[in-house]
């Protein structure tokens, strides 16, 4: 852990690079755009229902429009759910970085007896002949050569 603390800047840079690609606000903007699209489709469906009632739209055309609209909404809802998951992961990663930086700043990450901080930060450690691979909970993998 001490070696990892010494290399903290590199680790945080790696994590940060991934987070820079998509910010929380970008994700929120995309979700809002999808919600606007869904609302627009729903307005078209309501208009189609009114046209059908007024006999300005025949039943086969109405049914095709409803089917197409339902498929579009379903695809948009799926994309929205994916973005919401991505948003959750983004904020979990930000919280992880903040927690890690705080642990380093107050010195608790350097206390080898403190297993809590390791459990909090590390998902798994895989041991290989030449190095160990540390999988952090935020999704970043870090290869650590053995200290001789």
DRENPA-3360 file (N, C-alpha, C; in nm, 2 decimals, always signed):
BEGIN
1 = XXXXXXXX = +0.08/-0.12/+0.00/+0.00/+0.00/+0.00/+0.09/+0.13/+0.00 ~ +0.20/+0.12/+0.07/+0.29/+0.24/+0.07/+0.34/+0.27/-0.07 ~ +0.37/+0.17/-0.14/+0.42/+0.19/-0.28/+0.31/+0.25/-0.36 ~ +0.18/+0.20/-0.34/+0.07/+0.26/-0.42/+0.05/+0.41/-0.38 ~ +0.07/+0.44/-0.25/+0.05/+0.58/-0.21/+0.16/+0.66/-0.28 ~ +0.28/+0.61/-0.29/+0.39/+0.68/-0.35/+0.35/+0.71/-0.50 ~ +0.28/+0.62/-0.56/+0.24/+0.63/-0.70/+0.10/+0.68/-0.72 ~ +0.04/+0.74/-0.61/-0.10/+0.78/-0.61/-0.13/+0.88/-0.73;
9 = XXXXXXXX = -0.04/+0.97/-0.76/-0.07/+1.06/-0.87/-0.09/+0.99/-1.00 ~ -0.01/+0.89/-1.03/-0.03/+0.81/-1.15/-0.16/+0.74/-1.15 ~ -0.20/+0.68/-1.04/-0.32/+0.60/-1.03/-0.44/+0.70/-1.05 ~ -0.44/+0.81/-0.98/-0.55/+0.90/-0.99/-0.56/+0.96/-1.13 ~ -0.44/+0.98/-1.19/-0.44/+1.03/-1.33/-0.51/+0.93/-1.42 ~ -0.48/+0.80/-1.40/-0.54/+0.70/-1.49/-0.69/+0.70/-1.47 ~ -0.73/+0.71/-1.34/-0.88/+0.71/-1.31/-0.94/+0.83/-1.37 ~ -0.88/+0.94/-1.34/-0.93/+1.07/-1.39/-0.94/+1.08/-1.54;
17 = XXXXXXXX = -0.85/+1.02/-1.61/-0.86/+1.02/-1.76/-0.99/+0.95/-1.81 ~ -1.03/+0.84/-1.74/-1.15/+0.78/-1.77/-1.27/+0.86/-1.74 ~ -1.26/+0.93/-1.63/-1.38/+1.02/-1.59/-1.39/+1.14/-1.67 ~ -1.28/+1.19/-1.73/-1.28/+1.31/-1.81/-1.36/+1.29/-1.94 ~ -1.35/+1.16/-1.99/-1.42/+1.13/-2.12/-1.57/+1.16/-2.11 ~ -1.63/+1.13/-1.99/-1.77/+1.15/-1.97/-1.79/+1.21/-1.84 ~ -1.83/+1.33/-1.83/-1.86/+1.40/-1.70/-2.00/+1.37/-1.66 ~ -2.03/+1.39/-1.53/-2.16/+1.37/-1.48/-2.26/+1.46/-1.55;
25 = XXXXXXXX = -2.22/+1.59/-1.58/-2.32/+1.68/-1.65/-2.34/+1.64/-1.79 ~ -2.24/+1.58/-1.86/-2.27/+1.53/-2.00/-2.37/+1.42/-1.99 ~ -2.36/+1.34/-1.90/-2.46/+1.22/-1.89/-2.60/+1.28/-1.86 ~ -2.61/+1.37/-1.76/-2.74/+1.43/-1.73/-2.80/+1.50/-1.85 ~ -2.71/+1.57/-1.93/-2.76/+1.64/-2.05/-2.82/+1.53/-2.15 ~ -2.75/+1.42/-2.17/-2.80/+1.32/-2.26/-2.93/+1.26/-2.21 ~ -2.94/+1.24/-2.08/-3.06/+1.18/-2.02/-3.18/+1.28/-2.05 ~ -3.15/+1.41/-2.03/-3.25/+1.51/-2.05/-3.30/+1.51/-2.19;
33 = XXXXXXXX = -3.20/+1.50/-2.29/-3.23/+1.50/-2.43/-3.32/+1.38/-2.46 ~ -3.29/+1.26/-2.40/-3.37/+1.14/-2.43/-3.52/+1.17/-2.38 ~ -3.53/+1.22/-2.26/-3.66/+1.25/-2.20/-3.74/+1.35/-2.29 ~ -3.67/+1.44/-2.35/-3.74/+1.54/-2.44/-3.79/+1.46/-2.56 ~ -3.70/+1.37/-2.61/-3.74/+1.30/-2.73/-3.86/+1.21/-2.70 ~ -3.86/+1.14/-2.58/-3.98/+1.06/-2.55/-4.10/+1.14/-2.54 ~ -4.09/+1.26/-2.48/-4.21/+1.35/-2.46/-4.26/+1.39/-2.60 ~ -4.17/+1.42/-2.69/-4.22/+1.45/-2.83/-4.29/+1.34/-2.90;
41 = XXXXXXXX = -4.24/+1.22/-2.88/-4.31/+1.10/-2.94/-4.45/+1.08/-2.87 ~ -4.45/+1.10/-2.74/-4.58/+1.09/-2.68/-4.68/+1.19/-2.73 ~ -4.64/+1.31/-2.75/-4.73/+1.42/-2.81/-4.78/+1.37/-2.95 ~ -4.69/+1.31/-3.03/-4.73/+1.26/-3.16/-4.84/+1.15/-3.15 ~ -4.82/+1.07/-3.05/-4.92/+0.96/-3.03/-5.05/+1.02/-2.99 ~ -5.05/+1.12/-2.90/-5.18/+1.18/-2.86/-5.24/+1.25/-2.98 ~ -5.16/+1.32/-3.06/-5.22/+1.38/-3.19/-5.27/+1.27/-3.28 ~ -5.21/+1.16/-3.29/-5.26/+1.05/-3.38/-5.39/+1.00/-3.32;
49 = XXXXXXXX = -5.40/+0.99/-3.19/-5.53/+0.94/-3.13/-5.64/+1.04/-3.16 ~ -5.61/+1.17/-3.16/-5.71/+1.27/-3.19/-5.75/+1.26/-3.33 ~ -5.65/+1.24/-3.42/-5.68/+1.23/-3.57/-5.76/+1.11/-3.60 ~ -5.73/+1.00/-3.53/-5.81/+0.88/-3.55/-5.95/+0.89/-3.50 ~ -5.97/+0.96/-3.39/-6.10/+0.98/-3.34/-6.18/+1.07/-3.43 ~ -6.11/+1.17/-3.49/-6.18/+1.26/-3.58/-6.19/+1.20/-3.72 ~ -6.15/+1.08/-3.74/-6.16/+1.01/-3.87/-6.07/+1.07/-3.97 ~ -5.96/+1.14/-3.93/-5.86/+1.20/-4.02/-5.75/+1.11/-4.04;
57 = XXXXXXXX = -5.75/+1.00/-3.97/-5.64/+0.90/-3.98/-5.70/+0.76/-3.98 ~ -5.66/+0.68/-4.08/-5.72/+0.54/-4.08/-5.65/+0.45/-3.98 ~ -5.72/+0.34/-3.95/-5.67/+0.25/-3.85/-5.54/+0.18/-3.88 ~ -5.51/+0.14/-4.00/-5.38/+0.08/-4.03/-5.26/+0.18/-4.01 ~ -5.28/+0.30/-4.06/-5.18/+0.40/-4.04/-5.16/+0.44/-3.89 ~ -5.27/+0.45/-3.82/-5.26/+0.47/-3.68/-5.19/+0.36/-3.60 ~ -5.22/+0.23/-3.63/-5.16/+0.12/-3.57/-5.01/+0.12/-3.60 ~ -4.97/+0.15/-3.72/-4.83/+0.15/-3.76/-4.76/+0.26/-3.68;
65 = XXXXXXXX = -4.82/+0.38/-3.67/-4.76/+0.49/-3.60/-4.74/+0.45/-3.45 ~ -4.84/+0.39/-3.39/-4.83/+0.35/-3.25/-4.72/+0.25/-3.23 ~ -4.71/+0.15/-3.32/-4.61/+0.05/-3.31/-4.47/+0.11/-3.32 ~ -4.45/+0.19/-3.42/-4.32/+0.26/-3.44/-4.29/+0.34/-3.32 ~ -4.39/+0.42/-3.27/-4.36/+0.50/-3.15/-4.32/+0.42/-3.03 ~ -4.39/+0.31/-3.01/-4.36/+0.22/-2.89/-4.22/+0.17/-2.90 ~ -4.18/+0.13/-3.02/-4.04/+0.08/-3.04/-3.94/+0.18/-3.02 ~ -3.96/+0.31/-3.06/-3.87/+0.42/-3.04/-3.86/+0.45/-2.89;
73 = XXXXXXXX = -3.97/+0.45/-2.82/-3.97/+0.48/-2.68/-3.90/+0.37/-2.60 ~ -3.92/+0.25/-2.64/-3.85/+0.14/-2.57/-3.70/+0.15/-2.59 ~ -3.66/+0.18/-2.71/-3.51/+0.19/-2.74/-3.46/+0.31/-2.66 ~ -3.53/+0.42/-2.65/-3.48/+0.54/-2.58/-3.48/+0.51/-2.43 ~ -3.58/+0.44/-2.38/-3.58/+0.40/-2.23/-3.46/+0.31/-2.20 ~ -3.43/+0.22/-2.29/-3.31/+0.14/-2.27/-3.18/+0.22/-2.26 ~ -3.17/+0.31/-2.36/-3.05/+0.40/-2.36/-3.05/+0.49/-2.23 ~ -3.16/+0.54/-2.19/-3.17/+0.62/-2.07/-3.12/+0.54/-1.95;
81 = XXXXXXXX = -3.17/+0.41/-1.94/-3.13/+0.33/-1.83/-2.98/+0.30/-1.83 ~ -2.92/+0.28/-1.94/-2.77/+0.27/-1.96/-2.70/+0.39/-1.91 ~ -2.75/+0.51/-1.95/-2.69/+0.64/-1.91/-2.71/+0.66/-1.76 ~ -2.82/+0.62/-1.70/-2.84/+0.63/-1.56/-2.74/+0.54/-1.48 ~ -2.71/+0.42/-1.53/-2.61/+0.33/-1.47/-2.47/+0.40/-1.48 ~ -2.44/+0.46/-1.60/-2.32/+0.52/-1.62/-2.30/+0.64/-1.53 ~ -2.41/+0.71/-1.51/-2.41/+0.83/-1.42/-2.38/+0.78/-1.27 ~ -2.44/+0.67/-1.23/-2.42/+0.62/-1.10/-2.27/+0.58/-1.09;
89 = XXXXXXXX = -2.22/+0.51/-1.19/-2.08/+0.47/-1.18/-1.98/+0.59/-1.18 ~ -2.02/+0.69/-1.25/-1.94/+0.82/-1.25/-1.93/+0.87/-1.11 ~ -2.04/+0.89/-1.05/-2.04/+0.95/-0.91/-1.98/+0.85/-0.81 ~ -1.99/+0.73/-0.83/-1.93/+0.63/-0.74/-1.78/+0.64/-0.75 ~ -1.73/+0.66/-0.88/-1.59/+0.67/-0.90/-1.53/+0.80/-0.84 ~ -1.61/+0.91/-0.86/-1.57/+1.04/-0.80/-1.56/+1.02/-0.65 ~ -1.66/+0.96/-0.59/-1.66/+0.94/-0.44/-1.54/+0.85/-0.40 ~ -1.51/+0.75/-0.48/-1.39/+0.66/-0.45/-1.26/+0.75/-0.45;
97 = XXXXXXXX = -1.25/+0.83/-0.56/-1.13/+0.91/-0.57/-1.12/+1.00/-0.45 ~ -1.23/+1.07/-0.41/-1.23/+1.16/-0.29/-1.19/+1.08/-0.17 ~ -1.24/+0.96/-0.15/-1.22/+0.88/-0.03/-1.07/+0.84/-0.03 ~ -1.02/+0.80/-0.14/-0.88/+0.76/-0.15/-0.78/+0.88/-0.12 ~ -0.81/+1.00/-0.18/-0.73/+1.11/-0.15/-0.74/+1.15/-0.01 ~ -0.85/+1.14/+0.06/-0.87/+1.17/+0.20/-0.79/+1.08/+0.28 ~ -0.79/+0.95/+0.25/-0.72/+0.85/+0.32/-0.57/+0.87/+0.31 ~ -0.52/+0.91/+0.19/-0.38/+0.94/+0.18/-0.34/+1.06/+0.26;
105 = XXXXXXXX = -0.43/+1.16/+0.25/-0.40/+1.29/+0.32/-0.39/+1.27/+0.47 ~ -0.48/+1.19/+0.53/-0.47/+1.17/+0.67/-0.39/+1.06/+0.72 ~ -0.32/+0.99/+0.62/-0.23/+0.89/+0.65/-0.29/+0.75/+0.68 ~ -0.42/+0.74/+0.68/-0.48/+0.61/+0.72/-0.45/+0.50/+0.61 ~ -0.43/+0.54/+0.49/-0.40/+0.43/+0.39/-0.26/+0.37/+0.40 ~ -0.17/+0.44/+0.47/-0.04/+0.39/+0.49/-0.03/+0.29/+0.61 ~ -0.13/+0.28/+0.69/-0.13/+0.19/+0.81/-0.16/+0.05/+0.76 ~ -0.06/-0.03/+0.76/-0.07/-0.17/+0.71/-0.17/-0.25/+0.80;
113 = XXXXXXXX = -0.19/-0.21/+0.92/-0.28/-0.28/+1.01/-0.42/-0.25/+0.98 ~ -0.45/-0.14/+0.91/-0.58/-0.10/+0.88/-0.64/-0.17/+0.76 ~ -0.70/-0.29/+0.78/-0.75/-0.36/+0.67/-0.88/-0.30/+0.61 ~ -0.94/-0.21/+0.68/-1.06/-0.14/+0.64/-1.03/-0.06/+0.51 ~ -0.93/+0.01/+0.51/-0.90/+0.10/+0.39/-0.87/+0.01/+0.27 ~ -0.81/-0.10/+0.29/-0.78/-0.19/+0.17/-0.91/-0.25/+0.12 ~ -1.00/-0.29/+0.21/-1.13/-0.34/+0.17/-1.22/-0.24/+0.10 ~ -1.20/-0.11/+0.15/-1.28/+0.00/+0.09/-1.23/+0.03/-0.05;
121 = XXXXXXXX = -1.10/+0.02/-0.08/-1.05/+0.07/-0.20/-1.03/-0.05/-0.31 ~ -1.00/-0.17/-0.26/-0.95/-0.27/-0.35/-1.06/-0.38/-0.37 ~ -1.09/-0.41/-0.50/-1.19/-0.51/-0.53/-1.12/-0.65/-0.51 ~ -1.01/-0.66/-0.58/-0.94/-0.79/-0.57/-0.79/-0.77/-0.60 ~ -0.71/-0.87/-0.56/-0.57/-0.87/-0.59/-0.53/-1.01/-0.65 ~ -0.48/-1.01/-0.77/-0.44/-1.13/-0.83/-0.29/-1.14/-0.83 ~ -0.24/-1.25/-0.79/-0.09/-1.27/-0.78/-0.04/-1.35/-0.90 ~ +0.06/-1.29/-0.96/+0.13/-1.36/-1.07/+0.27/-1.38/-1.03;
129 = XXXXXXXX = +0.35/-1.45/-1.12/+0.49/-1.48/-1.09/+0.57/-1.35/-1.08 ~ +0.55/-1.25/-1.17/+0.63/-1.13/-1.17/+0.57/-1.01/-1.11 ~ +0.44/-1.01/-1.09/+0.37/-0.89/-1.04/+0.24/-0.93/-0.98 ~ +0.18/-0.83/-0.91/+0.04/-0.85/-0.87/-0.05/-0.75/-0.94 ~ -0.17/-0.79/-0.97/-0.26/-0.71/-1.03/-0.37/-0.66/-0.93 ~ -0.38/-0.53/-0.91/-0.48/-0.48/-0.82/-0.60/-0.42/-0.89 ~ -0.71/-0.48/-0.87/-0.84/-0.43/-0.93/-0.91/-0.34/-0.82 ~ -0.91/-0.21/-0.85/-0.98/-0.12/-0.76/-1.13/-0.12/-0.78;
137 = XXXXXXXX = -1.20/-0.09/-0.68/-1.35/-0.09/-0.69/-1.41/+0.01/-0.79 ~ -1.33/+0.11/-0.83/-1.38/+0.20/-0.93/-1.36/+0.15/-1.07 ~ -1.30/+0.03/-1.08/-1.29/-0.04/-1.22/-1.15/-0.03/-1.28 ~ -1.06/+0.05/-1.22/-0.92/+0.06/-1.27/-0.84/-0.06/-1.22 ~ -0.76/-0.11/-1.31/-0.66/-0.22/-1.28/-0.52/-0.16/-1.28 ~ -0.45/-0.20/-1.18/-0.31/-0.15/-1.17/-0.22/-0.27/-1.15 ~ -0.11/-0.28/-1.23/-0.01/-0.38/-1.22/+0.10/-0.33/-1.13 ~ +0.13/-0.41/-1.02/+0.23/-0.37/-0.93/+0.34/-0.47/-0.93;
145 = XXXX = +0.46/-0.44/-0.98/+0.57/-0.53/-0.97/+0.62/-0.55/-0.83 ~ +0.67/-0.67/-0.80/+0.72/-0.70/-0.66/+0.84/-0.61/-0.63 ~ +0.84/-0.57/-0.50/+0.95/-0.49/-0.45/+1.06/-0.59/-0.41 ~ +1.18/-0.58/-0.46/+1.29/-0.67/-0.42/+1.38/-0.61/-0.32;
% end
